[in-house]
Amino acid sequence: MAKDKKHQLEIVTKPSFIDGSALKIPMLQILKEDGTLHKDAELPEFDKELMLKIFDTMQFIRVLDERMIAAQRQGRISFYLSSLGEEAASIGSAAALDDEDMIMGQYREQGSLAYRGFTVEQFMNQLFSNEQDLGKGRQMPVHYGCADLNFMTIASPLATQIPQATGYAYGQKMDKNGKCTICYFGEGAASEGDFHAALNMAAVYRVPVIFFCRNNGYAISTPAQGEQFAGDGIAPRGVGYGMKTIRIDGNDIMAVLKATQMARKLAVEENEPVLIEGMSYRMAGHSTSDDPTGYRTRDEEAGWRAKDPLERLQKWLLSKDWMTQEKADEIYQQKKEAVLAALKKAEKVAVPHIDEIIEDVYDQPHDQLQQQLRDLKAHIQKYPDAYPKTSGRIEGGQD
């Protein structure tokens, strides 16, 4: 053998293909499914206060998702996307970040937003698109955003946030502010071209970004295994682009916390982009528009319920005497009452004023936008029965 000194490549004289299908990346697990720790596991940095906050947030998101799916079925909201079974991925990773780090989510990251301090009232205002919604009622339910909490507004098109995360992190690198960006997406979104462009740019320019792929087994109804990719999931793609990569049990809060703590250190101290693939499962449908019984079995779902991240963490907390079953039940009931009270309040709040529809696009609405608003008001006045009556906030735009 010899080496090409210019490119430092190993030279061989006999042809041999590398079998990509043979590459298998292991999965980090620290907290086992029965709630006990692996004896030789390297634990993340944590204390009692942190773990109880994580548990509290996980309980809240579980209640929020269950209650809002029911609200959609009752016709009280139009649409909902649940993170049932994937709470550890978003909440555990958010707990490893600095509050000034940027979060760019897809649409199952309500846990990371709640961990940052987004209130139940703010969740409800967005879901009902009322006048107190930070987005002024312009987004579908679950498309949250909060500048104060460094949480970029969610967009429906798949993977658009991934190159944006690379660009934002490049700015953080230029500013030398010691912060990073975390970007969440599903394994289905990793089939988009945006994913590949973003990872390549991040690796080439060495920007402080953490790409967190929630591999939950399905891109709506398309199973990951056998139909989405031929290789060993998403993790090998990070290796292919020359970046630090790790695969973890996405239902193990300890593994999520540890991997993200390590990834953030690499990102902010070494300007190293990192890819984390969290193996999890979407226990609910893709959305309230989806019926998962058409493409997966009850036995499969039952198998994953046994790996429930919330129950796993609760078992560990009980074993540490940091929580009692009675206290866990009490907190859960309190969350249910708070969510229901906020729901009833938010659905009675008026919609945003119609005049606001042309704001925030330009510094001042130009003539064309103003004419479009006048035309819209005239249309509503012509067909009043087709539009809701909300205390005069639509008809003609008068208070």
C-alpha positions in Angstrom: 0.0 0.0 0.0 1.0 3.6 -0.6 -0.5 7.0 0.1 -1.3 9.8 -2.3 0.6 12.6 -0.4 -1.5 15.4 -2.0 -4.9 14.0 -0.8 -3.6 11.7 1.9 -5.6 8.8 0.5 -4.8 5.2 1.1 -3.9 3.5 -2.2 -5.0 -0.1 -2.9 -4.4 -2.1 -6.0 -7.3 -4.6 -5.8 -10.9 -3.4 -6.3 -13.1 -3.7 -3.2 -16.6 -2.1 -2.7 -17.6 -0.7 0.7 -20.9 -2.2 1.6 -23.0 0.6 3.0 -25.7 -1.7 4.2 -23.2 -3.4 6.5 -22.7 -0.2 8.5 -24.5 -0.5 11.9 -24.4 2.4 14.4 -25.1 1.4 18.0 -27.7 3.1 20.2 -26.9 4.7 23.5 -29.2 3.7 26.4 -28.6 4.7 30.0 -32.1 4.3 31.6 -33.5 0.9 30.8 -37.2 0.3 30.0 -37.9 -0.9 33.5 -36.7 2.4 35.0 -33.3 1.1 36.2 -29.9 2.4 35.1 -27.3 0.3 33.3 -24.6 -0.3 35.8 -21.7 0.8 33.6 -23.5 3.8 32.1 -22.0 7.3 32.0 -24.6 9.6 33.4 -25.5 13.1 32.3 -25.1 16.1 34.6 -28.3 16.5 36.6 -29.8 17.2 40.0 -33.1 16.6 41.7 -34.5 20.0 40.7 -33.7 19.4 37.0 -35.2 15.9 36.8 -38.4 17.0 38.6 -38.8 19.9 36.2 -38.3 17.5 33.2 -40.9 15.2 34.7 -43.3 18.1 35.4 -43.0 19.2 31.8 -43.5 15.7 30.4 -46.7 15.3 32.4 -48.0 18.7 31.2 -47.3 17.8 27.5 -48.9 14.4 27.9 -52.1 16.1 29.3 -52.0 18.9 26.8 -51.9 16.4 23.9 -54.6 14.2 25.2 -56.9 17.1 26.0 -56.4 18.8 22.7 -56.9 15.7 20.6 -60.3 15.4 22.4 -61.0 19.1 21.7 -60.4 18.6 18.0 -62.7 15.6 18.0 -65.3 17.8 19.6 -64.9 20.4 16.9 -63.4 23.0 19.2 -60.2 23.3 17.3 -59.5 22.5 13.6 -56.3 20.4 13.8 -53.8 19.0 16.2 -50.4 17.2 16.2 -49.5 15.1 19.2 -46.0 14.3 20.6 -47.4 11.3 22.5 -44.5 8.9 23.2 -41.8 11.3 22.0 -41.8 13.8 24.9 -38.3 12.7 26.1 -36.7 13.8 22.9 -37.7 17.4 22.9 -37.8 18.0 26.7 -34.6 16.2 27.5 -32.7 18.0 24.8 -34.1 21.4 25.7 -33.0 20.7 29.3 -29.4 20.4 28.1 -29.3 23.8 26.4 -28.7 27.3 27.4 -31.9 29.5 27.4 -30.3 31.7 24.8 -29.7 28.9 22.4 -32.0 29.0 19.4 -34.6 26.2 18.9 -36.0 25.4 15.5 -38.6 22.8 15.6 -40.9 20.8 13.3 -44.2 20.2 14.9 -43.7 17.9 17.8 -41.5 20.1 19.9 -44.1 21.6 22.2 -42.2 19.9 25.0 -39.0 22.0 24.4 -41.2 25.2 24.3 -43.0 24.3 27.5 -39.6 23.6 29.2 -38.5 27.1 28.3 -41.5 28.6 30.0 -44.3 28.9 27.4 -47.5 29.0 29.5 -50.6 26.9 29.2 -52.4 30.1 28.3 -50.0 30.9 25.5 -50.5 27.3 24.1 -54.2 27.7 24.1 -54.2 31.2 22.5 -52.2 29.8 19.6 -54.4 26.7 19.3 -57.5 28.9 19.1 -55.9 31.6 17.0 -57.4 34.3 19.1 -56.4 37.9 19.6 -53.9 37.0 22.3 -52.0 34.6 20.1 -48.4 35.7 19.6 -48.8 34.8 15.9 -51.9 36.9 15.6 -54.0 33.9 14.4 -52.1 33.4 11.2 -50.8 29.9 11.7 -52.4 26.5 12.0 -52.7 25.0 15.5 -49.4 23.7 16.9 -47.3 26.0 14.8 -45.9 27.8 17.8 -43.3 30.6 17.9 -41.9 32.8 20.7 -39.1 35.3 20.2 -38.7 35.8 23.9 -38.0 32.1 24.4 -35.7 31.9 21.3 -38.1 29.5 19.6 -38.4 30.0 15.9 -41.9 29.9 14.5 -42.8 26.4 13.1 -43.5 26.0 9.4 -45.6 23.2 7.9 -43.4 22.4 4.8 -41.0 19.7 5.7 -37.3 20.4 6.4 -37.3 24.2 5.7 -36.0 24.8 9.2 -32.9 22.6 8.6 -30.9 24.9 6.3 -32.2 27.9 8.3 -30.6 26.3 11.4 -27.3 26.1 9.6 -27.5 29.7 8.5 -28.5 30.9 12.0 -25.7 28.9 13.6 -23.3 30.4 11.1 -24.3 33.8 12.4 -23.8 32.7 16.0 -20.3 31.5 15.0 -19.5 34.9 13.4 -20.9 36.7 16.5 -18.7 34.5 18.8 -21.6 34.6 21.4 -21.0 31.1 22.7 -24.5 30.0 21.7 -25.8 27.3 19.4 -28.9 26.2 17.5 -30.8 23.0 17.8 -32.9 21.8 14.9 -35.5 19.1 15.2 -37.0 17.1 12.4 -38.4 13.6 11.7 -36.7 10.8 9.7 -39.2 11.6 6.9 -38.0 15.1 6.7 -34.5 13.8 6.3 -35.6 12.6 2.8 -35.9 16.2 1.7 -33.1 17.8 -0.2 -32.9 20.6 2.3 -31.6 18.1 4.9 -28.6 17.2 2.7 -27.7 20.7 1.7 -27.9 21.9 5.4 -25.7 19.1 6.8 -23.1 19.5 4.1 -22.9 23.3 4.6 -22.8 22.9 8.4 -20.0 20.4 8.2 -18.0 22.4 5.6 -18.3 25.7 7.5 -18.1 24.1 11.0 -21.1 25.9 12.6 -22.5 25.4 16.1 -25.6 23.5 15.2 -27.2 20.3 16.7 -29.4 18.4 14.2 -31.8 16.3 16.2 -33.7 13.7 14.2 -36.6 12.1 15.9 -36.8 8.7 14.1 -40.4 7.8 15.2 -40.8 5.0 12.7 -43.2 6.6 10.2 -43.4 9.5 7.8 -47.2 9.7 8.1 -48.0 6.2 6.8 -44.7 5.3 5.2 -42.6 3.0 7.5 -39.0 3.8 8.0 -37.8 0.3 7.6 -37.9 -1.0 4.1 -39.6 2.0 2.4 -37.8 5.2 3.5 -34.2 4.2 3.2 -32.0 1.2 2.5 -29.2 2.1 4.9 -29.0 2.0 8.7 -31.3 4.9 9.4 -30.3 8.6 9.6 -27.2 8.5 11.7 -24.8 7.2 8.9 -25.6 10.3 6.9 -23.9 12.5 9.5 -20.9 10.3 9.2 -21.0 10.7 5.5 -21.0 14.4 5.7 -18.0 14.3 8.1 -19.7 15.4 11.3 -19.9 14.0 14.9 -22.8 11.6 15.1 -24.6 9.6 17.8 -27.7 7.4 17.9 -29.6 7.3 21.2 -32.7 5.7 22.7 -35.0 8.7 22.2 -37.4 7.4 24.9 -34.6 7.4 27.5 -34.5 10.8 29.1 -31.0 10.1 30.5 -29.5 9.3 27.0 -31.2 12.3 25.5 -29.9 14.6 28.2 -26.3 13.2 28.1 -26.0 13.2 24.3 -27.3 16.8 24.0 -25.0 18.0 26.8 -22.1 16.5 24.9 -23.3 17.8 21.5 -23.7 21.4 22.9 -20.2 21.3 24.3 -18.8 20.3 20.8 -21.0 22.9 19.1 -20.1 26.0 21.2 -16.5 25.1 22.2 -15.3 23.5 18.9 -17.8 24.9 16.3 -18.6 21.2 15.5 -22.0 20.4 14.0 -23.5 17.3 15.5 -26.2 14.9 14.4 -28.3 13.1 17.0 -30.7 10.3 15.9 -33.2 9.6 18.6 -35.0 6.3 18.2 -38.6 6.6 19.3 -42.2 5.9 18.2 -45.2 8.0 17.4 -47.9 6.5 19.6 -50.6 8.7 18.3 -51.6 9.3 14.6 -49.5 11.6 12.5 -52.2 14.2 13.2 -55.9 14.3 14.0 -56.4 13.9 10.2 -54.6 10.5 10.3 -55.9 7.0 11.3 -52.8 4.9 12.1 -54.8 1.6 12.4 -54.7 1.5 8.6 -50.9 1.0 8.4 -49.7 -0.5 11.7 -50.9 -3.2 14.2 -52.1 -2.9 17.7 -49.4 -5.4 18.8 -46.7 -3.0 17.4 -48.2 -0.1 19.3 -48.5 -2.1 22.5 -44.8 -3.0 22.3 -43.8 0.6 22.2 -46.2 1.6 25.0 -44.0 -0.6 27.2 -41.2 1.8 26.4 -43.2 4.9 27.3 -40.6 7.6 28.3 -42.9 9.2 30.9 -43.5 5.9 32.8 -39.8 5.0 32.5 -38.8 8.3 34.1 -41.5 8.0 36.8 -40.2 4.6 37.8 -36.7 5.9 38.2 -37.9 8.9 40.3 -39.9 6.6 42.5 -36.8 4.4 43.0 -34.9 7.5 44.1 -37.6 8.6 46.5 -37.7 11.9 44.6 -41.4 11.3 43.8 -44.3 9.3 45.2 -47.1 7.7 43.2 -49.5 9.9 45.1 -47.6 13.1 44.2 -47.3 12.1 40.6 -51.1 11.4 40.4 -51.8 14.8 42.2 -49.6 16.7 39.7 -51.2 15.0 36.8 -54.7 15.9 38.0 -53.5 19.5 38.5 -52.3 19.6 35.0 -55.6 18.3 33.6 -57.5 21.0 35.5 -55.2 23.8 34.4 -55.4 22.7 30.7 -59.1 22.4 30.8 -59.5 25.8 32.5 -57.2 27.5 30.0 -59.0 25.9 27.1 -62.4 27.1 28.2 -61.0 30.6 28.6 -59.1 30.8 25.3 -62.0 29.6 23.1 -64.1 32.6 24.3 -61.4 35.2 23.4 -62.2 37.2 20.2 -60.2 36.6 17.0 -57.6 39.2 16.0 -58.9 42.4 14.4 -59.2 42.0 10.6 -57.0 45.1 10.1 -54.0 43.2 11.6 -54.0 40.8 8.6 -51.8 43.2 6.5 -49.5 44.2 9.4 -46.0 42.9 9.9 -45.3 42.3 6.2 -43.9 45.6 5.4 -42.9 48.6 7.6 -46.1 50.3 6.4 -48.8 48.5 4.4 -48.6 49.7 0.8 -51.5 50.7 -1.3 -52.1 47.3 -2.9 -52.3 45.6 0.5 -54.7 48.2 1.8 -56.9 47.8 -1.3 -56.9 44.0 -0.8 -58.1 44.6 2.8 -60.9 46.9 1.6 -62.0 44.2 -0.9 -61.9 41.5 1.8 -64.2 43.6 4.1 -66.6 44.3 1.2 -66.7 40.5 0.5 -67.4 39.7 4.1 -70.2 42.3 4.3 -71.7 40.8 1.1 -71.8 37.3 2.5 -72.1 37.8 6.3 -73.6 34.4 6.9 -70.5 32.7 5.7 -68.3 34.3 8.4 -68.4 34.1 12.2 -69.7 36.9 14.2 -67.1 37.9 16.7 -68.1 41.1 18.4 -67.8 43.1 15.3 -64.1 42.3 14.8 -64.6 41.0 11.2 -67.6 42.9 9.7 -66.1 45.9 8.1 -63.2 46.0 10.5 -65.1 48.1 13.1 -64.8 47.6 16.8 
